[in-house]
Amino acid sequence: MDYTFSALLITLILFFGMLALLEIGRWIGNHRLEKDAQGARAGTGTIEGAVFALLGLLIAFTFSGAASRFDARRALIVEETNDIGTAYLRLDLLPASAQPALRDLFRRYVDSRLETYRKLPDIDAAKVELAQSTALQGEIWTQAIAAGRLENASPSATMLLLPALNQLIDITTTRTMAARMHPPLAIFAMLYGLALASALLAGYGMAGSKSRNWLHIIGFAAIMATAVYVIIDIEFPRLGLIRVDTFDQALVDLRASMK
């Protein structure tokens, strides 16, 4: 199922679910007031306060974590660009005869890295391209070792180039794992459940009024549903509306400089 459609569906279910629970809570409250007008609201303030406080804490926790991971993913794009750029510059240390082939491999490698993320949200296609990037890493490493063993190769060339290549390889794994790093599903389920529970309690608190305050009812449901949508969207910055794609320009600019 398409990610955008899934996220929108989850948000709409939450929105209409909260509207329904607000109405149910109001009905329960009115029913209780008819039976026991004095005791219907006894102790409810403490419970409501605890639930809403927990909901606010969970929203703050999940949003802060999602925003932190979003920033980390953008920083990793810059870090990978720097690692590739450093390794590419250090090719100048190798014998001139070995440089053209390696430079061509680097250009193909950057193209492959860009293509890996361009193919999202097609996960299978992205995995195929990632495997191609990994294969190119192996070729680059093998040719760099061979170039360092040439007769006219400087001993310091390998000492400087190989650590840079190692960083180039490591950052790929780091970025791949960072893209898969999300809170446990139980956290999202708890957030979803607390939002619905808060709607029920809020509806109960509205009992006793002669008419419904639609501005507060719709506003409350819409704000909560939007907050949950934004949190989910930030967690998957290659799939939704909030994206890290603009930072890929750093890799695009690096590829353009590889003449």
N, C-alpha and C positions, 0 to 999 in steps of 0.2 A: 504494500500500500504506500502511496506517495506520502512523504514526510509532511509536507505542508497541509495536505488534506487531513492526515492523522492528527496533527497538532490542533488544527482548527476544530476537528470533530471532538477532541477531548475538551477543548475550551467551551464549545457550545453545550456539551453534555453537562459540564460543571455549572455553566451559567443557568441553564434551564432547571438543573437539579436544585440549585440554590433557590431559585424562584419558587419551585414547588415546595421545598422544605420551609421557606419563609411563610408560605401560606399554611402549611400543615402545623408549623409551630404556633402561628396565630390562632388557628382553629383549636388546638389543644389548650392554649392559654385562655381563650374565651370560654371553653367548656369547663375548665378548672375554676374560673372566676364565678361562673354561674353556681357551682356547687359549694365553693368555699372562697368567698371574696376576701376574707381576712388572711387566710393562709396560702393563697395561690402563689404569692410572690415571696413567701418567707424563705430566706436562704438562697434564693436564685441568683442574687447579685454576686455572691462569692463564687458560685460555680461558673457563671458567665465570665466573670473577671479572670478566673484561672484558665478557662478554655481560650478566650480571646488573647490572653497574654502568651499562652503556648503557641497559638497560631501565629501571632506576630513574631515570636522568637524563631519559629521554624521558617517563616518567610524570609526573615533577615538572614538566617543561617544559609538557606539554600541559595538566595540571591547573591550573597557575599561570596560563597564558594563558586558559583557559576561565573561571576564577574572576574574572580581571581584566576580561574582556569582559562577564561577567555583572553585575559591579558597575557597569561603565560604562553598560550598558543601563538599569539602574535609575536611575542619575544622570540620564540623558537624559530619562527620564519626568518627573522633578522639574523639569529645566531647561525642558522644553516647557510644563509647567504654569505656571511662572513667566513665561515669555515670553507666553503667551496672557493670563494675568492682568494683566500690565503693559500690554499693548496694549488690553485691555478697559477698564482704568481710564482710560487716556488718551483714550478716546472722550469723556470729560467735557469735553475742550478744544474739541470741535467744536460748531457751532451746535446748539441743542436740536432743531431740526426734522430734522436729519440723523441724530440719535442712535438713534431707535427701530429704523430699518431695519438699521443696522449692528449693533446689539445682537442683533437677531434672527438675523442672519447668523452672529454669533459663537456663539450658542447652537447653531445647526445645525452649525456647524463642529466644535465640541467633541463633539457627538453623533456626528458622522461619524468623528472621530479615535478615539473609544472603540470604535465599531463596527468599524473597520478591524482592530483587534487582537482583538476578540471573535470575529471570523469565522475566525481561525486555528484549526486547521491547514488550512482550506480556502483555499489560496493564491489561486486564481482569484477567489473571492468577496472576499478581502481586497484584491486588486488593483483590483477594480471600485470598492470603497469608497474606496480611496486616490485613485483618479481623481476621485471625487466630492469628496473633501477638497481636492484641487488646484483643482478648478473653483470651490469656495467661496472659496478663497484669492484667486483672480482677481477674484471679485465684491467681496470685502471691499476689496481694493486699489483697484479702480475707483471704488467708492463713497466711499472715504476721500479719494481725489484730488478727486473732484467736490465733496465736502463742504468741503474746504479752499479751494475756489475761490468759495464763496459770499460774498456781499457782507459779511455780518456775521461772517465767520470770522476768527479771530485768526491773524496770520502765524506765530506760534510754534506753533500747533496742528499744522500739517503737519510742521514741523521736529521735533517730539517724537513724533508718532504714526507717521510713515512708517518711521523706524528700528526702532521696536518691531514694526511689521508685517513688516519685512524679517527680523527675528530669528524671528518666528513662522513665516515661510515656510522659512527656512533650516534650522530645527531639524527640520522634517519630513523633509527630504532626509538630514540627519545620522542621524536615527533609522532611516530606511529602509536606509541603507547599513550602519549598525551591525548591523542584524538579519541582513545578508548576509555579515558578516565572520566567516570561519572559517579555521582552518589549512588548508593544501593537503591534498587527499585522500591524498597520498603519506605525510604524517605519520601519519595514522590507519592506513594500510596497514603502515607500518613498525612502529608500536606493536603492531598485531595480530600481525605476523610475529615480532617479538621475543618476545612473550609465548608463542607456540607453540614457538619455538626454545629458550626458557628451560625449558619443560616437558620437552623432549627431553633437554636436558643434565641437568636435575634427576633425571629418571628414570634416566639413565646413572649418576649419582652414587649412586643408591639400590641399584645392583646389588650382589650379594653377600649381601644379607640373605635369611634363610630365608623370611620372611613379609613381606607388604606392610604398610606403616604407613598405613592408610586415613585416619587423622586428618590426617596431613601431606599426603597425596596430594589428598584432596578439599578440604582447607582451602586449599592452595596454588592449586588451580584456581579455587575459588570466590572467593578474595580478588582474584586477578588479573582475573577476569571482571567482578566487581563494580566494581573500580577503572575499568576501561575503560567500563563502562556509565555510571558517574557522570560521567566526563569527557564522554562523548557527550551525556548529558542536560543538563549545564550549558551546552553549546554551543548548544542549541536550547531556550531557557527559555520559549518559548511553546507547546511541543509535548509535552514530557514531564512528569515528576513534579516536577522542580525548576523553579519558575516565577517570573516577575517580575510576575505578575498583581496581586499585592497592592499594588504601587506605583501601579497604575492608579486606586486610590482617591483619589489626589491630584487627578487630572483629574475624577473623579466629584464630589468635594467642590467643585471650582471650578465645575463645571456647575450644581450646586445653588445656588451663591451668585449666579449670573447671573439676577437677577430682572428 
